[in-house]
Amino acid sequence: MPKAGVAGISSGFGAANNSIFAAISYTNRDTQTGGIDNDGSIAFGVGLGDPAKGFAAELTVGITSVSTKYWGDGKFGDEGNISLKVHRQLAAPNFADAASFSAGISNLTGWGSTTELPQNVHVSYSLLNYFGSYDERAIMATLGYGTAVADVETTGSMFYGIGYGSSDYSVSISSPGEELWLGANWYPRSIKGMSLGVALADFNDENDRQRTILTIGKSW
């Protein structure tokens, strides 16, 4: 099946049907301090329920402090948070193949310095359309609003994006707040459920925090 994700924003679709996922991310800039410093995070999550029959839930535990003796303060795991999203598939308009709505809270609760950051209450609506001779390509478009999206995830704003993908790769452009993101993912056929992603965040330099984000993800 083709995959068409959008980097940097919350999708109207979500994990479901007792799936499990994990991701490791690295960036060359810390958005909270604004400094040119290595930063990273680890996320683990689970998707429960069937969004085609009712509401499904996506629960994510994030470790936002992955400091080691090579960078940071060396205190691995002393900061993190828990986020929750519920989502449901809806009847799609005539020009699309699938539609989904989601509502959630990022940074619902946490530990360490993440408790000082604002919660992001967000809603999203996404459309998915397949095309090609054998439906081997897909386009996804997402529109939403979050209470902590703009100004380096501190104030409310609309967000939107569009992505194009196949079973092997996807590319996207999005705007979480005033920033612009470019993203790309590769899905190795030899390892089912794995993705290797790169994103250029704030490439328009709106927040003077242009940064590269590398992500390795796996779902089961």
C-alpha positions, 0 to 999 in steps of 0.5 A: 500500500502507498504511504503518504504522510505529512511531517511536522503536524498531527494527522487526522489518521492515527495508530489503531487495531492493537498496533505498536510503534517506536521512533528515535529522532535527532536534531542539530538544534534545540528548539527550546533553548534556541541554541545550536546544540544536538538534541533528540527524543525517543517515543513509544506508542500503541494504537487501540480500537478500530477507527472504521467502527468507532473511535480509536485511541493513540497513546504515546510516551515520549522521552525528550531527554536523551543526553549522554556523556557525549552531549547534554547533561548526561541525564538520560530520561529525566524529561518526558511526556505522555500524549493522547489522540483519539481518531475516527474515520469519516465518510469521504467526499466524492473526490477522496478515498478516505477521510479521518478526524482526530482530537488530542492533547500533546504533553498531556502530562509529563516529568522533568522540565516538560511540565513547564511547557504548554499542552497542545490541544489539537484537532485535525482533518485529513483526506487520502486519495489513491491513484495510478494504474494499480492505486500505487500512489497516494496523496494526503492533505491535512488541516487542523488547529492547535493551541501550542503550535506557533512561536516554537510551540507556545501559541495557537495556530492553524496548521496544514500540509500535503504529502505524496507517497508510494510504498517505497517513499513519501515527501511532504510540505507543511506549515505547523504555525508560521514555520515551513517544513519539508519532509521525506521518508524511505520505507525499506522493503526488506524490513516491514514497518520501518521508516527512515525520515529526514525533515528540514524544519523552519526552512523559511527561517521564520523563527531563526531556528532552521534545523534538520531532523532525522528519524528512524521509526518502526511499527508492528 
